[in-house]
Amino acid sequence: MAKFNRILSISPADRYAVVEPGVRLDDLNEKLAEINFIYPPDPASSMAATVGGSISTNAGGLRASMYGTTKEWVLGLEVVLPNGNMMTTGGRVLKRSAGYDLTALFIGAEGTLGVITKAFVKIWPKPEATGRILAYYDTIEKVGLAIKNVKSAGITPLIAEFLDKITMDSLRKAKGMSFPETASYMLILDVASTNLSISADLERTAKILRELEPIDLSITRDPDEMARIYEARKGAYSSLLKVRKSSSQRVIIGDVVVLASELPAALKLVAGKADELGIMVALFGHISDGNIHA
C-alpha cells in the first residue's frame, strides 16, 4: 500500500482529514502543522508508521496519555473486503449513532477483515503551549507512584514516558545523551496548557514529583531541547539493539498494559523476576496509560 500515500483533503473547521493508508504519520503531522493542527496518534515508529498500519494495529504512542489510542481518532474507512467488494463505514461527521459501528471492527484487526484504502480521521488543534519535566528516581516504585500522584491530582499529561538505567545507558552510548549517573529511572512528563498558564501548570506538576525526592528534576520549554529528548525516547528500541554484546544476541520485545494504579507493583514484579532469572530486561514505555515495553 506504499503508493496509496496521498493526503486527499483537510478540513480544520470540521476537524477531519481524508487520507490514503500509506501516508506516514510524521508526513501527515508535518502537513497539519502548517495550520497548527495535529493527528494525535504518535507511536515511536511515527517516521515509518502509516495511517493504515496504525489503524490496523490500534496504535497508541507517546501522546496516548492525553489523546488515547488510534480508535478514538478514526471517523470512517473505505475498505476492500475479502470477496472483492468495497464498503465505506462511518463518514466525516464527528457524531454518528445510526446503525452498528462497523468502523470499530476494522480497527486493530491487522488487515484480517479487509484492506483499508481510505481513512477519515479526526484532527485536533495543536496545544498552545507545552513544557517538559525530566525527573530522575532511584527506585521503580517511585516512578509508578509519581505518575499515579500526578493523575490523582487531576492532571492529564500530554506525554508521560519512563526509561530505566539500561535504556538510559544505551542512549548514552548510541545517541550521546546525558543523564545523572546515579539515576536508575527517568520520567519524561509533558504538560500542555495556554501561554498564560503553562509556567504555573509546570510548577504545580513539578511540586508533586518533588514530593518523592527525585535525584534530579529539571523543567524546559526550549523547543530544540524538547525535540532532542523526544527523538531519543523514540529511538530507545534501536539504541538497545546497537549496544548488544553481539549481533547474534537474541532480543525479545514485550508490550503489556496494566491499570495505571497497579503500575508500581507491576514494574517491581518485572524487575524482580528479571533479577531472579538472571536476564537483562530493559524497561521503558508509556507509563501514563500503563503501557510497559520490556
N, C-alpha and C positions, 0 to 999 in steps of 0.2 A: 504493500500500500504506500510505498515511499513516494510515488508520483502523485498521489492524492494529497497534495500539500498546499492547497490554496486557502487563504482566508477570504471567504466569499462576501461577507458583509459584517459590519459592526454598527450597532445602534446603542449609543450611550444613554439616550433618553429612555429607551425601553429595556436597557440593562441586558442585552444579549448580543452574542456573535454567532455567526454561522460559519463553520469551518469544516474542511475535509479531514479525515482521520490521520493523515500523515503529517499534519502540521506539528512541529516541535513546540513544546510548551514554552521554552525560552523565546522562540520566534514570535509566538502569539503575544507573550507579555511585552516583548520589545515593541511590537506594533501598538499595543494598548497603552504603553507608557506615553506615547505621543499625545494622548488625550487624558492622561492621569487616571487611567483605569487599570485593573488587574484581572487576570483569571486566577483565582486563589490556589487551586491545587498545585503543589510545589514539591514533588519528590526530589530526592538528592540527585537523581539522574535527569533533571529537567532539561539539560542541554541536549540530551539524546532522546528522552521520552517524548512520545507523541500523544496527541489528544485521544486518538483511538485506542492506543495501548493503555493509557491511564484510565480510560473509561472501562475497558475490558478487565482491568485488574482492581477497579475501585481504589486507585492510588490515593495515598494520604499525602504526607510530606511535612516539611518544616512549618508551614502555616496552618496545619490542621488544628493546632491549638485553638485558634480563633475562628477559622472558617470551616472546619470539618473536612471530610474526605470528598472525593470526586462526586459521589452520588448526590451531594447537596447542590451541585452546580451544573447538572445536566437537565435541560428542559425537554429535549426530544432527540430522536435519532432517525436516520434513514438507514435501513438495514436490508441486505440481501439474504434471504432465508436459504436453508439447505436445498430446498426444491427449486431454487432459482427465482422465486417470486420476490418482489421488492415491497417493503412496507415502511410506512412512516409512523412513528409513535410520538406522542406529545406534540409540541409545537413551540412557538416563540413566546407565548404568554407566560407570566410568572405563576399564575394560578390556573389549575385545570383539575376539575373534580368529576368530569363526565366519564364514566366507564372505568375500566381497570387501568392501573398504572403499568402499562406494558414496557415503558422505558426502563423501569427498575429491573425487569427480567434480564436485560442485556448488560446491565452494569455489573461488573465482576464475574461475568460468565466466561471470560477468557476466550471469546470467539466461538464457543461451542454451539451457540444457538443461531448464529448468523454473522455475516461480515458487515461491519459498520462502514458506510460510505459517506455519511454526512452527520454532523452533530450540531445541535442547537444548544449552546452553553450560556450560562449566566456569567455576566461580568460585573465588577463592583468598583466603586471609586477607590483610588489609592489613598491610604491613610495620610492625613495632612502632615503629621509629624511622627517620627519614630525615634527611639533611642534604645541602646543596648546595655545590659548589665552583665558583667562577667564575674561570677562568684566561684571561688575555689574552696573545696572542703576536704577534710581528712577521712571522712567515712561515707560509705554509700548510703547509710541511713539518713544522714543529714541532707543529702541531695534529694532523696524522696520526700523528706519532711519539708524541705524548703519549698518545693513546688506545691505540696499539699497545703501549706500555710498560706501561700500566695493566693491560691484559688479559693480557699476557705474565707479569705478576706474580701471576696467579691471581685478580684482582679482576674481578667482573662488575658493572658499574654498573647501577643501576636505570634511569637515563637518561643518555645521552651525546649531546649536541647541539652543533653548531657554527654560528657565524654569521660572515660576512665583513664587511668595513668598509661595503660598500654596504648590506647588510641592517641593520647597526647604525645607520647614518646614517638609514635610513628609519624605524626605530623611535624614534630621537631626535625626528624631525620629526612623526611620526604619533601617537606614544604618550607622548612626553615622557620617554623612558628616558634614563638617564645611563650613559655608558661612558667609559673613559680615551681621551682624544683621540688619543694616539699608537698605540693598538692597531689592528692590522689584522685580527685574528681573535679570536673569543671561543669558549671551550669551556665548556659547561654540563654539569656532571657530578654526578649524584645518587648517593648511597650509601645502601643500605638495610641496616639492622642491628637490633640489640637496644638497649634503653635503656642497658644496661651497657657495650656495646661501641662505640656509634656514634661517640663522640669519638675513640677510638683508631683506628677504621677510616677516619674522615675524614682524620685527620692522616697516616696511612700512605699514603693515596691522594695527598694534597696533596704529600707529600715526593717522590713520583715525578714529579708535574707540575712541581715546582720545579727538578728536575734540568735541564730545558730552558730555564731562565731566563726565566720569563714576565715581561711588562711589569708585570703586577699579578696578584695572586691573593687571593681572599677566601673565607671559609667562613661559611655561615649555616645556622641551624636555625630561624630565625624563620618561622612559617607564612605570615604576611602577605607577607613579602618573597619567599618561595619561590613563592607563588601569583602575585604580580605578574610575576615573571620568566617563569614557566611560561606565563601567558596572553600575554605579549609574544612569546615564541617561537612560540606557536600562531598569532599574528597576523602572522607575517612576510610571508606572501603578500599579505594585504590592505594592509599598510603599504607594501610595494613598489609596489603599484598606485596608492596615493594620492600618491606622490612622483614619478610620471611627469611629464615636461615638458608633455605634453598628453594628453588622454583618447584621442586617436587613435593614440598611440604603441603599436605592436604589442608584445605580450608573449607570449613562447613559454616554456612551462613544460616543463622536462626533469626526469626522475626515473630515475636509473640506480643500479645496485648493482654494486659490485666487492668482491673479497675484502678483508677488513679489513687484511690485511698489505700490500695494494697501494694503500691509500688515499693515503699521502704522494705517491706517483708520479702517481696519478690526479688528485688535486687540483691538483698542479703543472702537469700537462698541460692541464687545462681552463682554468686561469687564464692559462697561456701562450698558448693558442690564442685566447682572448678578446682579449688584448692585440694579438696578431698580426693579427687580423681587424678590430680597432678597434670592437668591440661591447661593450656593457655587460652583464656577466654577474654576477648575484648568486649567491653560493654559500652554502648552508646545508643542514642536514638531520640525519639520524640517523647520526652518524658511527660509532657502535659496531658496527653491522651493515653498514657500507659503503654506506649509502643516501644518495646525494647528490642534493639538489634544486638546480636551476640555472635 
